[in-house]
Amino acid sequence: MTNTSPPDGSSHLDKDKRDIKRGSTLSILGFLARLCARVPFLFIAGRLYGSATYGEYVLLTAIVETTALLSTFGLKRTIFSFMDEDGEDKESAATIRHALVLGLALSFGLVVLIQATATPVLDFFSATEAHTNLVILACAIPFISLTDILLSSTLSRRVMRYEIAVRSFVEPLSLTLFSLGFYLIGFRESGLILAFLLAFAFAAAVSAFGCSKVFGLQNILLGRLHASTLLHMAQKSASTCLHDLTRVLVTRIDTFAVGYFFSTSSVGLYGMAQQFLTIVEKIAFSFYPMLMPVVSAAVSTGDRHRLLEQLRSAGRRLVLLQLPVVLLFYILGEYLLGLIGPEFAGAWQVLMILAVGCWINSVIQLVEIPLTYIRPTANVICSLVAIAIYLASVTIMKEQFGFNGIALTSVSAAFLANVLLLTIFTQTDLKPVNEKP
């Protein structure tokens, strides 16, 4: 096991902790700004469009966002390791260029695939009437892929402002304003779908602007493409892509289960509980933008001590920041859900199950970040274990606990998989992994 810190290891640790603290703080402040824009959207979706239309929106966006992960092909995470291999900004720009070509090629292929299979997919959920909306929404996949790859590229240089601008202002404000605008001009059935598409189009445009400021537009666009580089990136990112896909299936599978077992109105109730849960989730995700490049740097040198200190520091802050939100949901959650619409108050128990589960699971799940670089197949295996547990128990849990059983199954399956993930991490040696082939 390589466990030697560099001579200035303490300064590295101090800098890492400062970057993690600064990055997570900025992300949380950005999320609060996002929340201010997101809350009006929930009122628009709940009060104006209603639970059935909102439920259809939740189901379709779950399908499209899950598929979009295939187009990103793990590059949202692995691009940090590619950047660690690069020396100058021109080399990094070439890496971004190849990542964009790979992502866009996959995106357009997936758009065609979803549009061609929309009918059988929606038949499975008894939502055939949503065919046109799914065909439209599939066009958002290239924008989602562009946004993820470009923002991760800027984060590789520990530049946070464009991530915060896009995730906290551009995307949520566009979604809210377009949702209201489309409703007012009469798009009552497709307004949410069109708003989602345009919001990610704006997000991709701002992400492109930010990335060009960091690396130079000409450096990114002008240059050769090498098939060997594309193949190397695809091979190195394949397992991470599979992990991302299985991980999002773990988080989305309950939405699909509600859509299969219940009506779109029920999907709307469950989806609204998940929107409130986003507050707890985003606190966890706020650590990822800065923690990923910091962890990547520690892994690249095989410095286990530095890595563990990073994870412990992030874990402590995460527990303390999430707890007040979970308590708030316990005290006022039912009332807050009822403000969106009287029918949504029925999702309070689901919200509490998911919130407590997220609070526990998100801390353990931090170890998936270093495992992405050290042993990426472990993440995939654990996600597959979670899905297998879910599929084996969801019908029984639904019969025993009804609507709440879907949430209980999701939380339990994720917890068992995360315990396995933590076990694998503690038994895995850390070696330098970013040496060029």
C-alpha positions as CSV (number, residue, x, y, z in Angstrom):
1,M,0.0,0.0,0.0
2,T,1.3,3.4,-0.9
3,N,0.7,5.6,2.1
4,T,3.4,8.2,2.0
5,S,2.6,11.8,2.1
6,P,4.6,14.4,0.3
7,P,7.0,16.6,2.4
8,D,4.5,19.3,2.3
9,G,1.6,17.0,3.1
10,S,0.3,19.1,5.9
11,S,0.0,22.1,3.6
12,H,-1.8,19.9,1.1
13,L,-4.3,18.8,3.8
14,D,-4.8,22.4,5.0
15,K,-5.4,23.6,1.4
16,D,-7.8,20.6,0.8
17,K,-9.8,21.4,3.9
18,R,-10.0,25.1,3.0
19,D,-11.1,24.2,-0.6
20,I,-13.7,21.6,0.6
21,K,-15.1,24.1,3.2
22,R,-15.1,27.0,0.7
23,G,-16.6,24.8,-2.0
24,S,-19.3,23.3,0.1
25,T,-20.2,26.7,1.6
26,L,-20.5,28.3,-1.8
27,S,-22.5,25.3,-3.0
28,I,-24.9,25.5,-0.1
29,L,-25.3,29.3,-0.6
30,G,-25.9,28.6,-4.2
31,F,-28.5,26.0,-3.3
32,L,-30.3,28.4,-1.1
33,A,-30.5,30.8,-4.1
34,R,-31.7,27.9,-6.2
35,L,-34.3,27.1,-3.6
36,C,-35.7,30.6,-3.8
37,A,-36.2,30.1,-7.5
38,R,-37.4,26.5,-7.1
39,V,-40.1,27.1,-4.5
40,P,-42.2,29.3,-6.9
41,F,-41.9,26.4,-9.5
42,L,-43.4,24.0,-7.0
43,F,-46.3,26.3,-6.5
44,I,-46.7,26.7,-10.2
45,A,-46.5,23.0,-10.8
46,G,-48.8,22.0,-7.9
47,R,-51.4,24.8,-7.9
48,L,-51.6,25.5,-11.6
49,Y,-50.8,22.3,-13.5
50,G,-52.1,19.9,-10.8
51,S,-50.8,16.6,-9.4
52,A,-51.6,14.5,-12.5
53,T,-49.7,16.8,-15.0
54,Y,-46.9,17.2,-12.5
55,G,-46.7,13.5,-12.0
56,E,-46.3,13.0,-15.7
57,Y,-43.6,15.6,-15.7
58,V,-41.8,13.7,-12.9
59,L,-42.0,10.4,-14.7
60,L,-40.8,11.7,-18.1
61,T,-37.9,13.7,-16.6
62,A,-36.8,10.6,-14.7
63,I,-36.7,8.7,-17.9
64,V,-34.8,11.4,-19.8
65,E,-32.3,12.3,-17.1
66,T,-31.5,8.6,-16.5
67,T,-30.9,8.1,-20.2
68,A,-28.8,11.3,-20.3
69,L,-26.3,9.7,-18.0
70,L,-25.4,7.4,-20.8
71,S,-24.5,10.3,-23.0
72,T,-22.3,11.9,-20.3
73,F,-20.6,8.5,-20.2
74,G,-19.1,9.0,-16.7
75,L,-17.1,12.0,-17.9
76,K,-18.7,14.2,-15.3
77,R,-16.5,12.3,-12.8
78,T,-13.6,10.9,-14.8
79,I,-12.7,14.1,-16.5
80,F,-11.0,15.2,-13.2
81,S,-8.5,12.3,-13.6
82,F,-7.9,13.2,-17.3
83,M,-7.2,16.8,-16.2
84,D,-4.7,15.6,-13.6
85,E,-2.8,13.9,-16.4
86,D,-2.7,17.1,-18.4
87,G,0.0,19.7,-18.0
88,E,-1.1,22.9,-19.7
89,D,-4.4,24.5,-20.4
90,K,-4.1,23.6,-24.1
91,E,-3.8,20.0,-23.3
92,S,-6.8,20.3,-21.0
93,A,-8.7,22.0,-23.7
94,A,-8.0,19.1,-26.0
95,T,-9.3,16.7,-23.3
96,I,-12.5,18.8,-23.1
97,R,-12.8,18.7,-26.9
98,H,-12.6,15.0,-27.0
99,A,-15.1,14.6,-24.1
100,L,-17.6,16.9,-25.9
101,V,-17.4,14.9,-29.1
102,L,-17.9,11.7,-27.3
103,G,-20.8,13.1,-25.2
104,L,-22.6,14.7,-28.1
105,A,-22.3,11.6,-30.4
106,L,-23.9,9.5,-27.7
107,S,-26.5,12.2,-27.0
108,F,-27.9,12.4,-30.5
109,G,-28.0,8.6,-30.7
110,L,-30.0,8.4,-27.5
111,V,-32.4,11.1,-28.6
112,V,-33.3,8.9,-31.6
113,L,-33.6,5.8,-29.4
114,I,-36.0,7.4,-26.9
115,Q,-38.2,8.9,-29.6
116,A,-38.3,5.5,-31.4
117,T,-39.2,3.5,-28.3
118,A,-41.5,6.1,-26.6
119,T,-44.7,4.1,-27.2
120,P,-43.6,0.7,-25.6
121,V,-41.9,2.6,-22.7
122,L,-45.0,4.6,-21.9
123,D,-47.2,1.6,-22.3
124,F,-45.3,0.0,-19.4
125,F,-46.3,2.9,-17.2
126,S,-49.8,3.1,-18.6
127,A,-49.1,6.7,-19.7
128,T,-49.5,6.4,-23.5
129,E,-51.0,9.9,-23.7
130,A,-47.6,11.3,-22.8
131,H,-46.0,10.2,-26.1
132,T,-45.6,13.7,-27.6
133,N,-44.2,15.1,-24.4
134,L,-41.6,12.4,-24.2
135,V,-40.5,12.9,-27.8
136,I,-40.1,16.6,-27.1
137,L,-38.3,16.1,-23.8
138,A,-35.8,13.7,-25.3
139,C,-34.3,16.7,-27.1
140,A,-33.0,17.9,-23.8
141,I,-30.4,15.1,-23.6
142,P,-27.6,16.9,-25.6
143,F,-28.0,20.0,-23.4
144,I,-27.8,18.0,-20.2
145,S,-24.7,16.2,-21.4
146,L,-23.0,19.5,-22.5
147,T,-23.8,21.1,-19.2
148,D,-22.4,18.3,-17.1
149,I,-19.2,17.9,-19.1
150,L,-18.5,21.7,-19.4
151,L,-19.1,22.4,-15.7
152,S,-17.0,19.5,-14.6
153,S,-14.2,20.8,-16.8
154,T,-14.2,24.2,-15.0
155,L,-14.4,22.5,-11.6
156,S,-11.2,20.6,-12.5
157,R,-9.5,24.0,-12.0
158,R,-11.5,24.5,-8.8
159,V,-13.5,27.3,-10.4
160,M,-16.9,27.3,-8.7
161,R,-18.6,30.4,-9.9
162,Y,-20.0,28.9,-13.2
163,E,-21.3,25.8,-11.5
164,I,-23.1,28.0,-9.0
165,A,-24.4,30.4,-11.7
166,V,-25.8,27.6,-13.8
167,R,-27.2,25.3,-11.1
168,S,-28.4,28.0,-8.7
169,F,-29.7,30.7,-11.0
170,V,-29.9,30.0,-14.7
171,E,-31.5,26.5,-14.6
172,P,-34.0,27.0,-11.8
173,L,-35.0,30.6,-12.8
174,S,-35.5,29.6,-16.4
175,L,-37.6,26.5,-15.4
176,T,-39.8,28.6,-13.1
177,L,-40.3,31.5,-15.5
178,F,-40.9,29.4,-18.6
179,S,-43.3,27.1,-16.7
180,L,-45.4,30.1,-15.7
181,G,-45.1,31.7,-19.2
182,F,-46.2,28.5,-21.0
183,Y,-49.2,28.1,-18.6
184,L,-50.4,31.6,-19.2
185,I,-50.3,31.4,-22.9
186,G,-52.3,28.1,-22.9
187,F,-49.8,25.2,-22.9
188,R,-51.5,23.5,-20.0
189,E,-50.4,19.9,-20.9
190,S,-46.9,20.5,-22.2
191,G,-45.8,23.7,-20.4
192,L,-43.6,21.9,-17.8
193,I,-41.9,19.8,-20.5
194,L,-41.1,22.8,-22.7
195,A,-39.8,24.7,-19.8
196,F,-37.5,21.9,-18.8
197,L,-36.1,21.7,-22.4
198,L,-35.4,25.5,-22.6
199,A,-34.0,25.7,-19.1
200,F,-31.3,23.1,-20.0
201,A,-30.6,24.9,-23.3
202,F,-29.9,28.1,-21.4
203,A,-27.8,26.1,-18.8
204,A,-25.7,24.6,-21.6
205,A,-25.1,28.0,-23.2
206,V,-23.9,29.6,-19.9
207,S,-21.7,26.5,-19.2
208,A,-20.1,26.8,-22.6
209,F,-19.4,30.5,-21.8
210,G,-17.8,29.7,-18.5
211,C,-15.6,26.9,-19.8
212,S,-14.4,29.1,-22.7
213,K,-13.4,31.7,-20.1
214,V,-11.3,29.2,-18.2
215,F,-9.7,27.3,-21.1
216,G,-10.2,29.5,-24.1
217,L,-12.8,28.9,-26.8
218,Q,-10.3,28.5,-29.6
219,N,-8.2,26.0,-27.6
220,I,-11.4,23.9,-27.1
221,L,-12.8,24.1,-30.6
222,L,-9.7,24.3,-32.8
223,G,-7.6,21.2,-32.8
224,R,-7.3,17.6,-34.0
225,L,-9.4,14.7,-32.8
226,H,-7.6,11.5,-32.2
227,A,-9.4,8.2,-32.3
228,S,-7.0,6.7,-29.8
229,T,-7.8,9.5,-27.3
230,L,-11.5,9.0,-27.7
231,L,-11.1,5.2,-27.2
232,H,-8.9,5.7,-24.1
233,M,-11.5,8.1,-22.6
234,A,-14.3,5.7,-23.4
235,Q,-12.5,2.7,-21.9
236,K,-11.5,4.5,-18.8
237,S,-15.0,6.1,-18.3
238,A,-17.1,3.0,-19.1
239,S,-17.2,1.6,-15.6
240,T,-17.9,5.0,-14.1
241,C,-20.8,5.4,-16.6
242,L,-22.2,2.1,-15.6
243,H,-21.9,3.2,-12.0
244,D,-23.6,6.5,-12.6
245,L,-26.4,4.7,-14.4
246,T,-26.9,2.1,-11.7
247,R,-26.6,4.7,-9.0
248,V,-29.3,6.9,-10.6
249,L,-31.5,3.9,-11.0
250,V,-31.2,3.3,-7.3
251,T,-32.5,6.9,-6.7
252,R,-35.1,6.8,-9.6
253,I,-36.4,3.3,-9.3
254,D,-38.9,4.3,-6.7
255,T,-40.4,6.9,-9.1
256,F,-40.6,4.2,-11.7
257,A,-42.2,1.8,-9.2
258,V,-44.8,4.3,-8.2
259,G,-45.5,4.9,-11.9
260,Y,-45.9,1.2,-12.4
261,F,-48.0,0.4,-9.3
262,F,-50.0,3.6,-9.0
263,S,-51.4,6.5,-11.0
264,T,-49.6,9.6,-12.4
265,S,-51.3,11.5,-9.6
266,S,-49.5,9.3,-7.1
267,V,-46.3,9.9,-9.0
268,G,-47.0,13.6,-8.5
269,L,-47.4,13.2,-4.7
270,Y,-44.2,11.1,-4.5
271,G,-42.4,13.5,-6.8
272,M,-43.3,16.5,-4.6
273,A,-41.9,14.7,-1.5
274,Q,-38.7,14.1,-3.5
275,Q,-38.6,17.8,-4.4
276,F,-38.6,18.7,-0.7
277,L,-36.0,15.9,-0.1
278,T,-33.8,17.7,-2.6
279,I,-32.9,20.1,0.2
280,V,-31.2,17.3,2.1
281,E,-29.7,15.8,-1.0
282,K,-28.2,19.0,-2.3
283,I,-26.4,19.6,1.0
284,A,-24.6,16.3,0.4
285,F,-24.1,17.1,-3.3
286,S,-22.7,20.5,-2.4
287,F,-19.5,18.7,-1.2
288,Y,-19.0,16.8,-4.4
289,P,-17.9,19.7,-6.8
290,M,-14.9,20.5,-4.7
291,L,-14.4,17.1,-3.1
292,M,-14.0,15.3,-6.4
293,P,-10.9,17.2,-7.7
294,V,-9.4,17.2,-4.2
295,V,-9.9,13.4,-3.8
296,S,-8.6,12.9,-7.3
297,A,-5.4,14.7,-6.4
298,A,-4.9,12.6,-3.3
299,V,-5.6,9.3,-5.1
300,S,-3.2,10.3,-8.0
301,T,-0.4,10.3,-5.4
302,G,-1.6,7.3,-3.4
303,D,-1.8,9.4,-0.2
304,R,-4.3,7.5,1.9
305,H,-3.9,9.7,5.0
306,R,-4.8,12.8,3.0
307,L,-7.8,11.0,1.4
308,L,-9.2,9.9,4.8
309,E,-8.8,13.4,6.3
310,Q,-10.8,14.8,3.3
311,L,-13.6,12.3,3.8
312,R,-13.8,12.7,7.6
313,S,-13.8,16.5,7.3
314,A,-16.6,16.4,4.7
315,G,-18.6,13.8,6.6
316,R,-18.6,15.8,9.9
317,R,-19.9,18.9,8.2
318,L,-22.4,16.9,6.2
319,V,-24.1,15.4,9.3
320,L,-24.3,18.7,11.1
321,L,-25.7,20.6,8.1
322,Q,-28.4,18.0,7.2
323,L,-29.8,17.5,10.7
324,P,-31.7,20.8,11.0
325,V,-33.4,20.2,7.7
326,V,-34.6,16.7,8.7
327,L,-35.9,18.1,12.0
328,L,-37.7,20.9,10.1
329,F,-39.4,18.3,7.9
330,Y,-40.5,16.4,11.0
331,I,-42.1,19.4,12.6
332,L,-43.5,21.4,9.6
333,G,-43.2,19.0,6.6
334,E,-46.9,18.2,6.4
335,Y,-47.9,21.8,6.6
336,L,-45.4,22.9,4.0
337,L,-46.5,20.2,1.6
338,G,-50.1,21.3,2.1
339,L,-49.2,24.8,1.0
340,I,-48.3,23.4,-2.5
341,G,-51.8,21.9,-2.7
342,P,-54.0,20.1,-0.1
343,E,-53.5,16.7,-1.8
344,F,-49.7,16.9,-1.4
345,A,-49.9,16.8,2.4
346,G,-50.5,13.0,2.0
347,A,-46.8,12.7,1.0
348,W,-45.5,13.7,4.4
349,Q,-44.7,10.2,5.7
350,V,-42.9,9.4,2.4
351,L,-40.9,12.6,2.9
352,M,-39.8,11.6,6.4
353,I,-38.8,8.1,5.4
354,L,-36.7,9.4,2.5
355,A,-35.2,12.3,4.5
356,V,-34.0,10.1,7.4
357,G,-32.7,7.6,4.9
358,C,-30.8,10.3,2.9
359,W,-29.3,11.7,6.1
360,I,-27.8,8.3,7.0
361,N,-26.9,7.1,3.5
362,S,-25.3,10.3,2.1
363,V,-22.5,10.2,4.7
364,I,-21.6,6.6,4.0
365,Q,-21.9,7.2,0.2
366,L,-19.0,9.7,0.2
367,V,-16.6,6.8,-0.2
368,E,-17.9,6.3,-3.7
369,I,-15.9,9.3,-4.8
370,P,-12.4,7.8,-4.2
371,L,-13.7,4.4,-5.3
372,T,-14.5,6.0,-8.7
373,Y,-10.8,6.3,-9.2
374,I,-9.4,3.4,-7.2
375,R,-11.9,0.6,-7.8
376,P,-14.7,1.8,-10.1
377,T,-16.3,-1.6,-10.5
378,A,-17.1,-1.7,-6.8
379,N,-19.5,1.2,-7.2
380,V,-21.3,-0.6,-10.0
381,I,-21.5,-3.8,-8.0
382,C,-23.0,-2.1,-5.0
383,S,-25.5,-0.2,-7.1
384,L,-26.5,-3.5,-8.8
385,V,-26.9,-5.1,-5.3
386,A,-29.2,-2.2,-4.3
387,I,-31.3,-2.6,-7.4
388,A,-31.5,-6.4,-6.9
389,I,-32.6,-5.9,-3.2
390,Y,-35.2,-3.4,-4.4
391,L,-36.7,-5.5,-7.1
392,A,-36.8,-8.6,-4.8
393,S,-38.7,-6.7,-2.0
394,V,-40.7,-3.8,-3.5
395,T,-43.8,-5.8,-4.2
396,I,-43.9,-7.3,-0.7
397,M,-43.3,-3.9,0.9
398,K,-45.9,-2.3,-1.3
399,E,-48.5,-4.9,-0.2
400,Q,-47.5,-4.5,3.5
401,F,-47.2,-0.7,3.7
402,G,-48.8,0.6,0.5
403,F,-47.5,3.9,-0.8
404,N,-45.0,4.3,2.0
405,G,-43.5,0.8,1.2
406,I,-42.0,2.2,-2.0
407,A,-40.0,4.7,0.1
408,L,-39.0,2.2,2.8
409,T,-37.7,-0.2,0.1
410,S,-35.7,2.5,-1.5
411,V,-34.0,3.6,1.7
412,S,-33.3,0.1,2.9
413,A,-31.8,-1.1,-0.4
414,A,-29.6,1.9,-0.6
415,F,-28.4,1.5,3.0
416,L,-27.4,-2.2,2.6
417,A,-25.6,-1.3,-0.7
418,N,-23.7,1.6,1.0
419,V,-22.6,-0.7,3.9
420,L,-21.1,-3.0,1.3
421,L,-19.5,0.0,-0.4
422,L,-17.9,1.1,2.8
423,T,-16.6,-2.4,3.5
424,I,-15.0,-2.6,0.1
425,F,-13.4,0.8,0.6
426,T,-11.8,-0.1,4.0
427,Q,-10.3,-3.2,2.4
428,T,-8.9,-1.6,-0.7
429,D,-5.3,-0.6,-1.0
430,L,-4.6,2.9,-2.4
431,K,-2.0,3.2,-5.2
432,P,-1.3,5.9,-7.7
433,V,-3.8,5.4,-10.4
434,N,-3.3,8.3,-12.8
435,E,-0.2,7.2,-14.6
436,K,-0.4,7.4,-18.3
437,P,-0.8,4.1,-20.1
